[in-house]
Amino acid sequence: MASNKKWFDWTGEMINLVELGYAIYLSRQLGKDRASLTEIGIPANRFREIKRRKRLSRTHFLDQMRQVLLDYMDGEDEL
């Protein structure tokens, strides 16, 4: 039986995927609290990089995503 599911490759920086993955994992949004970091494909050792950020916000990617979403909503409100 053929599958109609489409798969996409992550094209952003890997550290952004790690940040997003940790946010999803820690907020318990996946697998009813049974999914591990390795099961969802997030390398645990990259978290240290995020915690050590000095020049950028520690949640740089999530902050950026939030702003893009807010800007989009504001643009929709103007229409």
N, C-alpha and C positions, 0 to 999 in steps of 0.2 A: 504494500500500500504506500503510495507516495505521500510525502509530507508537504503541506503548504506553508510550513513555518519558514520564516526568513531569519537568517542569522547575520549579524553585523559585527564587524571587527571594531575594537576600540581604537580610535585614531588619535586620541589625546595623549598627554604624557602619562606614563605608568603611575607616577606618584599621585596624580589626580584620581585615577581609578582606585588606588589604595585608600586614599582619603574618603572617597565615596563609599567604598566597600566597608570600611570601618564604621562610618556613620550609619549605614544600613544595618550592619551586624550589631552594633552597640545599642541601636534604638529598637532592636528585636523586631524588625520588619520582615524577616525572611525565615521561613522554616519553623515558625512557632517556637522559637528559642532552641531549636535542635540543630541548626546548621552551624558548623564550625567555620572558622576563617579559611581553612584549607579547602573545605568542601565548596565554598563559594569562590575559590580561586584567589584569595587575597594573601599575599606573603606577609607573615607576621613580622618579619625582621625589618620591613620598610617603614613600620610605624615610628621607629626611632628617628628617621629622617624628618618626619612631620613634626614630631615633638621638639626637634632641635632648631626649627626655623627661627631665625632672628630677623632677617630682612623682610620676610613676608609674614602675614598673619599665619598662625598655626592652622587655621581653617581656610586658607587662601582659596582653594577651589570651591568649597561650599559657599564662601562669601561671594565669589564671582558668579556662581550659578544663581544665588539668591538675587543679586543685583540685575542680572540679565532677565530673570523672570519678572521682577518688579518693573523694570523698564518696559517690558513687553505689555504687561497689564496696564501701565500708565498710557502707553500708546494706544491700546485698545479703548481705553476710557475716553480718549480724545476724539475718537471717531463718532 
